[in-house]
Amino acid sequence: MPRNKHPEETIQKILDVSLQLFVEKGFEQTTVLDIVENLGGLTRGAFYHHFKSKEEVLEAIFQKRHSVSDPFADAMQANVANGLERVQLALKLGLRKNTINEHNTALTSLVVSLLSNPRFLVQHIQGIQETATHLAPLIAEGMADGSIPPGNPRMLAELFFLLVNFWMIPAIFPCTEEEMMTKGELLDKVLHAIDFPITDNEMEALFTQTLDAMEPNIT
């Protein structure tokens, strides 16, 4: 596979091999040489022609993931009854994206494992801040139509994602599988207590699938 003749295929192969190694060995433990040795004949020169480092490969993996679909934009265009249903749809679409295929499942596991690294934890925080800004308008719609009680949409979005993307992440707060399920039940009670009842049977099933994707990181 000459890299100049089929650059897209070469890049995709590097991304696929790197993702598999990052999940199996861990990002810190994987070297560029490890990646090259699993490229099926491609040289180190081919790797460096497209990427300067494994960190750049990781960034490309995540950029490609986010470019595939935007659950908030999709939910905003959907024909639903009210803002609460729009919020629920956006969250379900996001959960489905995490587990729709083996590639996305591997990505979910990789993201969770990286959060023990302070550098990636900072990036995770920045990502949560951005994601909250996308959820807030949907919550505001629900508050306007009465499906969600009045309040501050931005703060509610931030609180929700802090709980889901920090307290529920085993790489940050280690827990057993049984404790994780207990956390899920408690989270549901908290959301109902603050009049944000977004969970239903479908969302709980999607959440369980996401937990399965995180299983290597659950003690």
Secondary structure, DSSP 8 states (H G I E B T S, - for coil): --TTT-HHHHHHHHHHHHHHHHHHH-TTT--HHHHHHTSTT--HHHHHHH-SSHHHHHHHHHHHHHHH--HHHHHHHS--SSHHHHHHHHHHHHHHHHHSSHHHHHHHHHHHHHTTSHHHHHHHHHHHHHHHHHHHHHHHHHHHHTSS-SS-HHHHHHHHHHIIIIIT-TTTS---HHHHHHHHHHHHHHHHHTT-----HHHHHHHHHHHHHTGGG--
